[in-house]
């Protein structure tokens, strides 16, 4: 991963800048937002405004790697508020806890209880609105089984949810039916809700005012999960800030439209170099900080909290977030920062004296220092621009590159600034988390945006649980389990169904659907519609678990199995 291979699209970054410019001119008129573009009426003052502060006389030109450079101030001491790593009580465990125990530290009993209560209220609301279905009260244990089954479905990946309960199919999977019926699973999916529906209606009436909370429908679990991520683990010294896109087609003001008509909900994520997500924020278009310095500035400042983290941390970010104003602000707070930058940023050097050209050989370094800030440009296959408050221009580091020497391609040592080298090493936290979520996710399509966010919350909890398990195994000098094995054990414990099922060998004989019925219930209790004639019957096939009639004038059991034999032949 190299700094000039950032995944942020230039189109998206330009769009973000346009949003920042127009956000200041946004007004509320009858509950609707009107954007007055500043580009419609260009002013003379704007054309004269300089995008960078004037440099001093000795820094008016780019310097080379041969020129000496020293940090004007020593780096701040690393003083975290807590010992980095796993926190109590996990840090005192002598054995590695089970995956479900780790997962329930993020989806704790109180959060799940609130989720169940609001889901039950939402089901009652839908029934009162005229929707016809039978609802049984959702319990905490059943919700954990639902989450486990959701993770199971993503690993197996069938085209449709209903296919997991199909019996007459080559993709027949017996596990889901042992955890929950298909009807019950679909009912929970349709009614699941994180907030109180009555409070949602009160909040919706406040649209267009400052009291309106656009995250109200995810607020209970959103706040609970963020607190849990901070309580379980304290990050290491090197942190990275990045964005994450959650796809959705639901109607919401939180959506971010990018190229090719893709719609996303944007998350800002703070993670350390292990990939652990320490904190995250949902992009809401309207910043609560209101610093007036732009979206990228507010996003980083809201995640990097000195009271929670401590001081002396090293923050790495890509070109979307990097700006001289942000890095100076972080420096004043006691944080060092490093990241790639764009030449169009306000405050970056605009001089062309002694700058890199296309003909510059590989490994050429140019730099300019402005107090604590240093701007470095390095030539690899293309120009790389890095800004830092923790590095010097060049410290003698090299890396291997394949270059043409004497007409032949050979491996040579190429000089590289330490800022570029450290950026490549530590700007991997959020990417590692994205990679783990991409392998195994609980993602499901949903028309409700908050349900899509709920599934992403589950992914964050599962990924953090796996990383904590690996950390504990390292402490206990144990071999960590593979990611898939961890998920299999987690699903087994959440669903409360053994992983190794004993193969059941039944003969195709008719049995009662409900055994032990007595009196007048013998012929009516548990009756289901026959698979063939669609009339109610109390009998089913023991092996197929399909309701079939067995009476004198209508033996659907025999007809059904004769047709199956003909299909096999």
N, C-alpha and C positions, 0 to 999 in steps of 0.2 A: 504494500500500500504506500503510494508516494503522494506527496502533497499536491502535485499538479494533476492527480487523477481523482480529485474530489468529485463525489457523486452529485453535489449541488449543481443544478442546471443554471446556466447563466440567465436563461429566460425567467426562471423562477425568482432569481435574485433581483432582476430588474423589476419584476412585478412587485416584490416585497418593498423595494425602494419607492415605487409609485404609491403603494399603500401608505407608507410612512409620510410621504409628502402631502397626500390628500386627507390623511386622518385628522390633521390639525384643522382642516377646513370643513369637517363633518358637522352637520347640525341636525337637530331633531325637529321635524315638522309633521305634526299629526301622527306620530308613531313611526314615520318612515324616514330613512336616512337619505340625505341628499349630499352628494359629493361634488364639491366645487373644485375642479381641477386647477391647480396653480399654473399649469402649462398653457391654459387658454389665454391668459393675459400676462405675458412676460413683462417684467418691469426692468427699468434701466439699472436699478440698484442690484438686481439679481445677476445681471450680466457682468457687472463689475466685481462681484464678490469673489474673492480668491478661495479656492478649495483647499489650500494648504497654507500653514503659517510660514513666513519667510525664514529661511535658514540663516544661521550665522555665517560669517565670512569664511571660516576654516572648514565649514561643513557644506559649502555650496556645491561641491562635486563629490561623486561617488569615490570611495577609497577602495583599495585592493586588499587582498589577503596579506600582503607584505607589510601593510601599515599596522602599527601596534594598536591594540584596543583593550581597555580595562573597564570593569563595571564601576560606575561612579559611586554606587552605594552597595554594601554587602547585602546578599539575599536575606530576606526575613527568616528567622528561626522557625523550624517546624514545631508548632505548639498546638496539636489537636486537642479538642475538648475532652475526648475519650481516647483510650488506647486503640489504635487502628486494628481492625479485624472483627472477629465474632464477639458479641457482647454477652453478658450474663442473661439468662442462666446457661445458655448453650456452651459458653467457654469453659464451664466446669464439668461438662459431660465426659465420662470415661469411655463411653461407647457412642457410636454414630447413631443418632435417633432415626426412626423410620421416616420415609419420604412423606407420609401423610401427616406426621407430627410437625415436620418442617413447614409443609404447606399450610397447616392450620395456624401457624404463627402469623401468616399474612391474611388468610381468610379465617380469622378467629371466630369463636362461637358467638360473640356479641354482634359482629358484622353480619354473619350468616343468619342470626336470629332476626335482625332488622330486615335483611333481604327477604326472608320468608314471610314476615308480617306484611311488608309492602306488596309482595306478590299475591298474598291472600286477599288483601284489600283491592288490588287491581282486578283480580278475578271476580270478586263480588260486584265491582263497578261494571265490568263487561256484561255480567249476567243481568244486572239491573237495566243495562242499556238495550237488552233484547237479544243478546247472543245466546244461543242454545248449546250448552254443554254441562255435563255433570262435574262438579269440582269437589275434591276432597282436600282438606286443609294440608298445606305443604309444611313438612317438618324439617328440622335442621339436618337430620340423618339422610332424609330423602334428597335434600338439595345437594349434599356432598356426593350422593350416588349419581345425581344428574350431572354434576361437574365431571366426575370420573368417566361417565359414559360419553360426554362430549369430547374429552381427550382421547378416548378409545376410538371414536369415529374418525378423528382426524388422522390417527396413525393408520387405520385400515383403509380409509378413503374409498367409499363407494359413491356412485353417482348421485344417489338420493337418500335422504334419511330413512324413508320407508323401506329401502332395500335391506336394512339391517335386521328387519323382522320377517323378511320373506322366507318362507319355508321351501317352496318349490322353486328353487333357484340354484344355479351352480355356485353362486356366491353366498350360500347360506352360512350365517354366523350364529351359533347357538348362544353366544355370551350375552348380547344385549337383552334377549327375552328373559334371561335369568336374573337380570338386574332390575328391569322395569318394563312395563308394557309399552307398546308403541303409542297408544292413545294417551297414556299418562305423560310420556316424554314430550309429545307434541303439545299437550295442554300447558305444561310448564314453560315450554319455549314461547308459546303465544302470550302468556300472562306474566312472565318474569319482569320484575320492576324493582328498581333500587330505591326509589323515593316514595313518599306518601302521595297517592293520587290526589287527595284533597288539597294538600299543600301545593301540588303542581298547578292546580287550577287557580289558586290565589297568586302564585308567582306569575302565571301567564297573563293575569290582568294587569301586571305592572310593566308590561312591555312598553318600551319607549321612555321609561324613567330610569333614574340612577339606581333604584332599588331592585331592578330586575336582575335575576341571576340566571345567566344562560347555561350554567352547569348544574342547575338545581336537580335535574333528573339523575345525575350521577354523583351528587355531592356526598351522600352518606358513605358509600364505598370508596369514593375518591379520596376523601380525607383520611379514612381509616387505613387504607393501603399505604398511603404516603407516610403516615406515622409509623406503621409496622416496618417499612423498608429502612427507616432511620433507626428504629429501636433495635433491630436484630444485628445490624452490622455498621461499623464505622469505617469509612473508606481509607485507602492507602494514600500516599503523598501525591501521586499523579492522578489528576482527574481530567476527564474529557467531556465537553458539552457538544451535543449533536441533536439533530432532529430525527423524528420517526414519523412515517406516514402510515395511517390506518385507513385502508380503502373502505368506502361506503357509497351507496347510491341513495341513501335516505335524504329527506328534505330537512336541512338544518342550516342555520347561519354560520355554524362552525366549519362548514366545508371549505376546502381550499381547492380551487380549480386550476389545474396545471395543463401542460400540453396534452394533446390527443384526447381532450375531454375527460380526463381522469379526475375523479373527485376523491378527496382525502380529508381525514381529520388529522391535524398536525399535533405531535407531541414534542416538547423540548425535554431532553433527557440528560441527567448528570450521572455519570458512572465512573468507576475507577478502572485501572488497567486489567482487573480480573473479569470485567464485564458486568459486575454487580450494579444494578440500578439503584442508586441511593435516593434520588429524587426525580420527579418528573412534573411537568405542567402541560395542560391542554391549551392550545392556541385559541384564544377567544376573540381575536380581532381588536378587542378593546383592552389595553393594558391597565391593570389596577395601580401600577406604580406611577404612571403619568409623569415620567421624567422629561419627556419631550426630546429624548435623544435617539429615538427609533426603536423598532421592534427587537432587533438583535441585541442592543444594549440592555433593554429591559428583561429579555429572556435570560441572559447570563446572570445579571444582578439578582434576579428573583430566585435562581437556583443556588448560587454561591452565597450562602448565608454564613457570615462569620460567627454569629452566636451559636449556630448549630455545629459548624465544622471546626472552628478554631482558625489559626492563622498559619502562614508558611506553606500553604498548598500550592502546587504547580497546576495551572489550568491550561489545557490545550483545546483549541477550537479551530474550525475551518474558516474559509474566507468570508462566509456569510456573516459571521459574528465578529471577526477581527476588525478593530478600529482603534486608532490612537487614543480616542477619548475613553473607550472601555478599558484599555490596558493601563492607562494612567489612573483611572478610578480604582481598578483592582490593585494596583501598586500602592495606592494610598491606604487601602484596606488591609494590606499585609499579605497579598497574594501575588505570586509571580505568574506570568502568562506568556504563551507562545502560540502562534498560529499563522497560517498563510493569509495573505492580504491581497486586495485588488488595488491597482494603481489609481482607480477612480475614487477611492475613499477620501473623505475630508481629512486633511492632516498628514497625508503621506507625501514623501518628497516627489516633486515634479521635475527636478533638474535632469537634464540629459548629459551633463558633462561627465565624461569617463564612465558612462553606463554600459551595460552589456549590449552586444549586437548579435545578429545571427551568425556572424563569423567568429564569435568568441569560442575558444576551445573548451572542451568539456572539463569541468572542474574549476572554471574561473569564478571568483568570488568578488562581489562588490557590496559595499556597505556604507551606511550613514548613521551616525548616532545623534540623537536628540535627547540629552539627559538620560533618563532611565530606559528610554526606548531605543532600540536599534533596528534598522531596516536592512535586511540582507537579501541580495539577489545572487542566485547560484545557477550556473549553466550545466544542465544535464542533457538529456535529449531535447529539452526545451527549457525555457527560463522558469525558475522557481523563486517565488517571492515569499519571504518569511519575516514576521515581526515578532520581537521578543523583549521581555524585561528581565530575563534570567540568564542570557547567554552573551558571550563575547563574539566578535566577528568570526574568528577562525582560531581553533585550538590545535590544529595539526591532525585531525581525524581524516581517515580515508575509507573508501569502500571500493569493492571490485566491480569493474565494468568491462564489457566486451567492446573493444575498440579496434579500429584498423591501424596497424603499425607495420610499415614497410610493405603495404599491399596485402597483408594477411590479418585476419581477425584474431586478436589475442586478448587475454584477461590482463588488465592493467589496474594499478591502484590510482584512484581518482580522489583528489582532495574534496572534502565535504564539510560544510559548517556544522558545528555541534547542534545548532538549532534545528536543522533539517533532520539530522540523525535521531534526535530525541523525539521530534514530532512523529516520525515514522514508527517509533517504538511505543509511544504512549497514547497516540490518538487511535486506539483500537478498542476501547472499552465498549462504547455504544455499538460499534460494528460487530463485536463478538456477541453481544446480547441479541442483536438483530439476526445473526446467523443461527443462534440456538433456537430462537422463536420460529425462524423460517423452516427449520427441520421438522419440528413438532409443534403444532399450534392448535388452539381450540376454535379457530376461525369458522364461522358459519354466516351465511347470508341472512340479512335481516332488514326489514323495512324501517325499523326503529334505530336511529343512530346510537342511542344510549345502550341498546343491547349489543351492538357491535363493539362499543367501548368496553362493556362488561367482559366480553370474551378476551379483549386485549388485557384487561386487568388480571384475568386468570392466567394468561401467558406470562405476564410479569411475575406473578407469584410463583408459578412453576419454575421459571428460569432462575429466579433468585434462590429458590429452594435447592435446585440442583447445584448451583455454584457454592452455596453454604455447605452442602453435603461433601463436595470435593475439598473444600477448605478444612472441614473437620477430619476427613480421611488423611489429609496431609499432616495435620497435627498429631493424630493417633498413629501415624506411620502405617496406614492401611492402604490397600489398593482401591482406588475409587471405582465405582461401577460406571459402566457406559451410560450415555444419555438415554438410550432406548430402554435399557434394563431398569434405570431409575423410574422412567415413566410407567413401565409395566407394573412395577411394584406399587407405585403411587395409585394407579388405576385400580389395582386389586384391593388395596386398603380402603379407598374411597367408596368403591362399589360394594364392598363387603361380600364378594364372591371369590372363592379360591381361584388362583391363577391356573393351577393344574387340575382341570376337571377330569373326573373319572369317567371314561367312556361308558355311556349307558346303552345297553343292548336290550332293546325291547322287540317283542314280536308285534306284528300288525294285528292286534286283537282289540275289539271294542271294550272300553272301560267307561265308568261313570265320570263325568266332568268334575263333580263334587262328590267325593266319597264320604260315607258316614251319614248321609241324609236319612231321616226316619219320618214315619207318619205321612202326612199329606205332602211333605216336601220331596218325597222320593222321585216323583215324575216331573217336578218343576224347578227344583233348586239348581242354579248354575246353568240353566239352559242357554244354548247358543244357536245361531242359525247354521243349518247344515251347509256344507261346502257345495253340494250339488243341487239339492232341491230348494234351499233357502228357507225350509221350515224349521221350527224350533225343535231341538232334540237335547236330551240330557246325556248323550253318549258322544265319545270321541275316540280316535285311534290312539293307542298308547304310545306308539313310536312317532307318528307324524304330528300329534297334538292338534289334529284338525277335527272339528265337530262333524259327525256323520250319523245319519239315521240307521237304526237297526231295529226294524219291525217286520211283521209278517209280510205285508204287502209292499214294503219299500226298503230294500237293503242297499242303501247308498254306500255303506262301508265296502261291500263287495265290488260294486260298480266302480268306485273311485280307485281301488287298488288294481283292478283289472286294467283300467285305462293307463295307470302308471307303468305296469308291466309292458303294455303295448308300446309305450313311448321309449322304454329302455331297449326293447328289441329293435 
